[in-house]
Amino acid sequence: MLQGVFATASQGDMAFLATIIYAQTNNLSMTDNSVCCVCGKPAIGMQFLGCCASAVCEDHAERNMLSLKPGETKKSGSCTFVRY
C-alpha cells in the first residue's frame, strides 16, 4: 500500500514525509519548545524547502509562511509551509 504512495510522491512530499517519520520515531514534537534554527527566537512554524526543513521565527520566515494563519499549511511546488 505505501509503495504506491511513495511511487507517486513528489520530492517535496518525500522530504515532508521523512521529517514527520523522523520526528515520530524519535519522540520529537514539531511544536514543543521549538526555536528558530537561525537565531533561537520562538519559531512560528516549519518550512520544508525541497529536501531541507527548518523551524523559523517571524524574522526568518518566507513570505508564504507569513501569509498563513496559525494551524494552516500551504504547499507551493516542492515547498511546504506549516504554521504552528
Secondary structure, DSSP 8 states (H G I E B T S, - for coil): -HHHHHHH--HHHHHHHHHHHHHHHTT--SSTT-B-TTT-SB--EEEEETTEEEEE-TTT--HHHHTS-TT-EEEETTEEEEE-
